[in-house]
Amino acid sequence: MTEQLAVAVLGAGGRMGAEAVKAVDAAEDLKLVAALGRGDSLDSLAGTGAQVVVDLTTPDSTEANVRFAVEHGMHAVVGTTGWDEQKRRNLDALLEAHPGTGVLIAPNFALGSVLASAFAAKAARYFESVEIIELHHPDKVDAPSGTAVRTAQLVAASREEAGVSASPDATTKSLDGARGADVEGVRVHSVRLRGLVAHQEVLLGGPGEQLTIRHDSFDRASFMPGVLLGVRAVASHPGLTYGLDGYLDLND
């Protein structure tokens, strides 16, 4: 029998964390060695033999959690938001002192969502206009979502590389927020509505046509294949990888 990879889940008491615990526990090639919730000490990880830590906690604790993992020789797979550019630079510096250790920070673990964002980035260079609508449950604390921000960044980079001008917009009068958030020149609109889980539309428009690329997650189980992919692959990707697309063959 192939040796099992030892995995610890942080944030095990949350909805995403609980799903991750079930997914890891059900995988024959993985072994769940720790499931920590709010208030549990990170020091308890030291004796578990964990090789990979899955962080699904909160923005105010994730940076310390990942630092602890890296400093103790554990790889980390992170689905918690709050990793701005400065925090990622700090993590890069830490990882330089721990060569061979890998960290994956993924704004979204749903494979369909990652693919949709990649498809949108490829298509955006061929359309005059592009905007993003993201729709989530009202308990979500951040807006726009990390997925929408990541999608907008990919779209903006693709359009800049192709020399595409900014989307036309003749608006001169508007209520605050009416045109959404500006993420690197791409407008992003956030909807918070009871009954939703996680949904995103990228709207691309040109003369006489519109292309809509939409992804829907109806259950948090949709994120687990991506979490498990990250857990299995992180050791072979030392350093920091931002976005699950970095582990997929999407460059051709």
N, C-alpha and C positions, 0 to 999 in steps of 0.2 A: 504493500500500500504506500502511495506517495505521502511523504511527510506533510502534515497539515501546517498551514501558515497561521501563526498565533495573532489574533486580532483583539483589540480592546475598543469599545465604543464609549465615547464621552457624550453626555446628553441623552442617556438611555431612557430617561423618564419622559422625554418629549415625544411628539408624534412621529417625527422623522427618526429619532433615535430608537424608538421601540420597533419601527419597521426594520431598521438596520440590524438590531439585535436578532430579530427573527430570520432575516436573510442570511446573516453570517452563520447563525446556528444551524441553518438548514443546508449550508453548502458543505459538501463532503471534503473539499480540499482546504477548508478553513476551520479554525478552532477558536471559539469565543472564550477568551481567558479573563475578560473583565467587562463589566457593564456599569459605568459610573453615572450617577445622577447628580442633581444639584446638592451641593454640600459635601460630597465625597472628596476625599483628599487625593490629589494626584500622586502623592507619595506611595499610595497603594499599588500603583502600576509597576513600580520597580521590581517587585518580586513575582510578577505574573509571567514573565518571559514574552511579553507582547512584542511582536516585530513591527506591527502596523497599528497606528492609532487612528480611528475614525472620529473626527470632531464634528459634532452636530449640536453645538451648545448655543451660546449667545455672543453677540458682537463684543460685549465687554469682557469676556473671558477667553475667547478663542486664541488671541495672540499669546497669552501666557501658556495656554494648553499646548500649542504647537511648539513654542520655545522649549517647554519641558520635554516634549517628545524628542525633538532634535538633539537636545543636550544629553539625553539618555540613550541615544543610538537607535531611536525608533523612527520609522517612516510615518508620514502623516497624510491622511486623505481628509480634506476639509470641505464641508458644505455650508459653513457658517458665513454670513455676510459680514461686512465691515472692513474688509481688507482693501483699504485705499492704497494709492501708489506709495505713500511714505511707509506704511506698514509692510508692503511687499519688498521695498528696498531694504528695510531693516532685516527682514527674513532672508533676503538674498545674502546680506553680509554675514548673518549667522551661519547659513549653509556653506559659505566659503570656508568656514573653520571646521566644518563637518563633511568633508568630501565623501561621496558614496551614499549620503542620506538623501532621500527624495521626499518632496512635499508636493501634493496636488491640491490646488484650491480651485474648486469648481462652482461657478455661480449656479449651475443646474446639472443634475445628474441624469435627467431623462434623455436617453439617447436620441429620441425623436426631436426633442428641443434643441439639442446640440447640432443635429443635422439641419434642422430648419434654419438656425442662425447661420450656419455655413452656407446653405443654399441662398439665403437672403443676401449675404455678403457678395456672393458670386453674381447674383442677378442685379444688384444695386447699381453697378457701373453701366448698365444698359438702359436705365430709366431716368427720366428727368426729375422725378419727385419720389421721395421716400419718407414715410412716417411709421411710427411703431405704437401699437396699443397693447398694453399688458393688463391682464385682468386677474385679480386674486381675491381670496377670502378677506374679510374685514379685520381679521386678527393679525394680518401681516404688518410688521412694524416699519418697514422701509418702503419708500416710493421715490423713484421708480425701482422696480425689482432689480436684483443683481443680474438676472438674465437679460433684461431689457437694456441695461447699461452696457453689458458685454456685447449684445447684438448691435447696438448703435455704434460702439467702437469698431467692431469688425466691418460694419457697413461704411462708416466714415473712412476707414483706412483703405478699403477697396476703391471707393470713389476718388479718393485723393490720388491713389496710385494710377488710376485711369484718367485723371485730369478732368473729372466731371464737376461741373459747377454746383454750387449749393442749390437746394430745392427752391424753386421760385415761391415767393410769398409776399403779396402786396399789402398785408395787414399793417395798418397804421394806428388803429384804435382797437383796444381789446381790454376785457377785464383781466386782472392778474390771474395767470395760470391757464387762461383760455387756450393758449397755443401749446400747452404742455411744457415739459422740461427740455432744455437745449443740451443735448449730450454730443459734444463735438460736432455741432451743426445739424444733428438729426433730432427731430422733435419726437418726444416720447410722452405718451398719455397713459395715466394710471387710473384704473377702475378698481374699486373695492366694494364687493357685493356678496352678501350672504348666499351660500350655495355653491360658490365657485371654489376651485382648488388652485390651479395654476394654468394660465392660458396666455397666449401671445399671438398677435397678428402683426406681420410686416406688410404694409401697403405700399406697392410700387406703382407709379403712374407715368404714362407717356401719352403722346397724342393719340386719342381714340382707344386707349386700352388701359386695363388695370390688372396687375398680378397681385394676388393675396397669398402669402405663405403663413399658414396658421398651424399652431401646435396646441393640443389640449392634454393636460394631465388631469384625470378624473379621480385618481387615487394615489396616495403617496407610495404605493407599491411600484408605481411607474419609475421611481427614482432608483430602485434597488439594483437593477442590472448595471447601471452606471457606477454605483457605489462599489459593487463587487468587482467590476472591471478595474476601477482605480486601485482597490486593495491588492489585486493580483498583479498589477503592472507597475506600481509606484517604485518598487525596489530597482527596477530596470531603467528608471528615469531619474537619475540623481539630480539634485538641485531643485529649483522651483519651477513648476509648470502651472500656468494660470489658464484654466479652461480645459474641460475634458476633451475638447477637440485636439489638444496636444497629444493625446494618446490614440487618436483615430487617424486613419489614412485618408485625409481630406485635401491633400495638396495637389493632386493631379487634376 
